């Protein structure tokens, strides 16, 4: 097995600001129909990362965790939208099905916190990012590309962060 896997990218963010900047790099690549899955425990940095994604994408709106309202919509000056879902409080697959993910994907990109709660409802092709709290401000970030579009995104992130593939 090769040490480097073209479908994965792993590194440690050393501060909330760095986590946000990494999100900004991803946000600059985001297109309608993209699915970004953010997995991690409470306090792992999912919302901080999403703030960076929205900023890099060009959002006019401030980003907050949609834990109690399930979904936030962020808009850009050109009218495009991204949708930020937090499925932490969903109790059943039936509740998850009522979210109608396809309707969001038809209107913009989708960022999902706690994606594991949606099971098979998540599109098979996505960018799955696991965030893990490893020290006071350090977060282990593991990116897993699932599909050609997301391999391309990872390559662009590698290029912008490390200067090569």
C-alpha positions as CSV (number, residue, x, y, z in Angstrom):
1,X,0.0,0.0,0.0
2,X,1.5,3.4,-0.9
3,X,2.3,5.9,1.8
4,X,0.5,8.7,-0.1
5,X,-3.0,8.1,-1.3
6,X,-4.3,10.4,-4.0
7,X,-7.8,10.2,-2.5
8,X,-6.7,11.4,0.9
9,X,-5.0,14.4,2.5
10,X,-4.1,14.5,6.2
11,X,-2.5,17.2,8.3
12,X,-2.8,19.1,11.6
13,X,-4.2,22.6,11.9
14,X,-2.5,24.4,14.7
15,X,-5.1,27.1,15.4
16,X,-8.7,28.1,14.8
17,X,-7.4,30.7,12.3
18,X,-5.5,28.1,10.4
19,X,-8.6,25.8,10.4
20,X,-10.6,28.8,9.0
21,X,-7.9,29.5,6.3
22,X,-7.9,25.9,5.2
23,X,-11.7,26.1,4.9
24,X,-11.3,29.3,2.8
25,X,-9.1,27.3,0.3
26,X,-11.9,24.7,0.0
27,X,-14.6,27.3,-0.2
28,X,-12.9,28.9,-3.2
29,X,-13.4,25.6,-5.1
30,X,-17.0,25.0,-4.1
31,X,-19.7,24.6,-6.8
32,X,-23.4,24.0,-6.8
33,X,-24.0,20.3,-6.2
34,X,-20.9,19.7,-4.1
35,X,-21.3,17.7,-0.9
36,X,-18.9,18.4,2.0
37,X,-19.3,16.0,5.0
38,X,-17.7,17.2,8.3
39,X,-17.4,14.5,10.9
40,X,-16.0,15.1,14.4
41,X,-16.9,15.3,18.1
42,X,-18.4,18.4,19.7
43,X,-15.7,21.1,19.7
44,X,-13.7,19.5,16.9
45,X,-13.8,22.7,14.7
46,X,-16.6,21.8,12.2
47,X,-18.3,25.2,12.5
48,X,-15.0,27.1,12.5
49,X,-14.0,25.2,9.3
50,X,-17.4,26.0,7.8
51,X,-16.9,29.7,8.5
52,X,-13.8,29.5,6.4
53,X,-15.5,27.6,3.6
54,X,-18.3,30.2,3.5
55,X,-15.8,33.1,3.5
56,X,-13.6,31.5,0.8
57,X,-16.8,30.9,-1.3
58,X,-17.8,34.6,-1.0
59,X,-20.7,34.4,1.5
60,X,-22.3,37.7,2.5
61,X,-23.8,36.0,5.6
62,X,-22.2,35.3,9.0
63,X,-21.9,31.6,9.8
64,X,-23.2,30.0,12.9
65,X,-24.0,26.4,13.9
66,X,-27.4,25.3,12.8
67,X,-27.7,22.8,15.6
68,X,-31.2,23.8,16.7
69,X,-32.6,24.9,13.3
70,X,-31.0,22.0,11.3
71,X,-30.1,24.1,8.2
72,X,-28.6,27.6,7.5
73,X,-28.5,29.1,4.0
74,X,-25.6,31.4,3.1
75,X,-25.8,33.6,0.0
76,X,-23.3,35.3,-2.3
77,X,-23.7,38.5,-4.2
78,X,-24.4,36.6,-7.5
79,X,-27.4,34.9,-5.8
80,X,-25.8,31.5,-5.4
81,X,-26.3,29.6,-2.1
82,X,-24.6,27.1,0.1
83,X,-26.5,25.1,2.7
84,X,-25.1,24.2,6.1
85,X,-26.8,21.2,7.8
86,X,-26.3,20.0,11.3
87,X,-27.9,16.6,11.8
88,X,-26.8,16.2,15.4
89,X,-30.4,16.4,16.7
90,X,-32.0,14.1,14.2
91,X,-33.5,11.1,15.9
92,X,-34.4,8.8,13.0
93,X,-33.9,8.0,9.4
94,X,-37.4,9.3,8.7
95,X,-36.4,12.8,10.0
96,X,-33.3,12.7,7.8
97,X,-35.4,11.7,4.7
98,X,-37.6,14.7,5.4
99,X,-34.6,17.0,4.8
100,X,-34.8,16.2,1.1
101,X,-31.0,16.6,0.4
102,X,-31.6,16.6,-3.4
103,X,-33.6,19.9,-3.2
104,X,-30.6,21.6,-1.5
105,X,-28.2,20.1,-4.1
106,X,-30.3,21.5,-6.9
107,X,-29.9,25.0,-5.5
108,X,-26.3,25.0,-4.2
109,X,-23.5,23.2,-2.4
110,X,-24.1,21.3,0.8
111,X,-22.0,21.2,4.0
112,X,-23.2,18.5,6.4
113,X,-22.1,18.3,10.1
114,X,-22.6,14.9,11.7
115,X,-23.1,13.2,8.2
116,X,-22.9,9.7,9.7
117,X,-26.5,10.3,11.0
118,X,-27.7,10.4,7.4
119,X,-26.4,7.0,6.4
120,X,-27.2,6.0,2.8
121,X,-29.0,9.4,2.2
122,X,-25.6,11.0,1.5
123,X,-24.6,11.0,-2.1
124,X,-21.9,8.4,-2.7
125,X,-19.6,11.0,-4.2
126,X,-18.5,13.6,-1.6
127,X,-15.6,15.1,0.2
128,X,-15.6,13.5,3.7
129,X,-13.5,15.4,6.3
130,X,-12.9,14.1,9.7
131,X,-11.8,16.7,12.3
132,X,-10.3,15.5,15.6
133,X,-9.3,17.5,18.6
134,X,-5.7,16.5,19.4
135,X,-4.5,19.4,21.6
136,X,-5.8,22.8,23.0
137,X,-6.0,24.4,19.5
138,X,-4.7,21.6,17.3
139,X,-7.0,19.6,15.0
140,X,-6.1,16.6,13.0
141,X,-7.9,17.0,9.6
142,X,-8.4,13.9,7.3
143,X,-9.8,14.6,3.9
144,X,-11.2,11.6,1.9
145,X,-12.3,12.3,-1.7
146,X,-15.0,10.0,-3.0
147,X,-15.4,10.6,-6.7
148,X,-13.5,12.3,-9.5
149,X,-14.8,15.8,-8.7
150,X,-13.5,15.5,-5.1
151,X,-10.1,14.1,-6.2
152,X,-9.8,17.2,-8.3
153,X,-10.7,19.4,-5.2
154,X,-8.0,17.6,-3.1
155,X,-5.4,18.1,-5.9
156,X,-6.2,21.9,-5.9
157,X,-6.0,22.1,-2.1
158,X,-2.7,20.3,-2.2
159,X,-1.4,22.7,-4.9
160,X,-2.5,25.7,-3.0
161,X,-1.2,24.6,0.4
162,X,1.9,22.6,-0.5
163,X,2.8,23.7,-4.0
164,X,2.3,20.3,-5.6
165,X,0.3,17.1,-5.9
